[in-house]
Amino acid sequence: MSHIIKSTTENFASDEKANEIEAFFANQNTAGIERTIQQCLETIRNNATWLRRDGDLIKRYLHNLK
């Protein structure tokens, strides 16, 4: 189960998605996968922070590759 959770969430990059996932698991039996859920939420929030910080720079770089 941990692998499925990790592989389906690792590319999300928004606080909204992290909140949605957190809310979903709040009502589930998460025995044995608590750490995986927390790590996934941290990854999503880190992705969101990175995108907010560097998103415009990446867009400009990719645009200049044309």
C-alpha positions in Angstrom: 0.0 0.0 0.0 2.8 2.4 0.8 4.3 2.0 -2.7 0.9 2.8 -4.3 0.4 5.9 -2.2 3.9 7.2 -3.0 3.8 6.5 -6.7 0.4 8.1 -7.2 1.2 11.3 -5.2 4.9 12.0 -5.9 4.2 14.3 -8.9 1.6 16.6 -7.2 2.8 20.1 -6.6 0.1 22.1 -4.9 -0.9 22.8 -1.3 -4.5 22.2 -2.3 -3.7 18.7 -3.4 -1.8 18.0 -0.2 -4.8 19.3 1.8 -7.1 17.1 -0.2 -5.0 14.0 0.4 -4.6 14.8 4.1 -8.3 15.2 4.4 -8.9 11.9 2.7 -6.6 9.9 4.9 -8.0 11.6 8.1 -11.1 9.4 7.7 -9.2 6.2 6.9 -7.5 3.4 8.8 -3.9 4.3 8.2 -2.2 1.8 10.6 1.2 1.0 9.2 1.3 3.7 6.5 1.3 6.9 8.6 4.9 7.6 7.9 4.4 7.2 4.1 1.5 9.5 4.2 3.4 12.2 6.0 6.4 11.8 3.7 4.1 12.1 0.6 2.5 15.2 2.1 5.9 16.7 2.7 7.0 15.9 -0.8 3.9 17.5 -2.3 4.3 20.7 -0.2 8.0 20.9 -1.1 7.1 20.6 -4.8 4.5 23.4 -4.4 7.1 25.6 -2.6 9.7 24.9 -5.4 7.2 25.6 -8.1 6.1 28.9 -6.5 9.7 29.9 -6.0 11.1 28.9 -9.4 8.2 28.4 -11.7 8.6 31.7 -13.6 12.3 31.1 -14.1 11.7 27.6 -15.5 9.0 28.9 -17.8 11.4 31.6 -19.2 14.2 29.0 -19.6 12.0 26.6 -21.5 10.6 29.4 -23.6 14.1 30.4 -24.6 14.9 26.9 -25.8 12.5 27.2 -28.8 
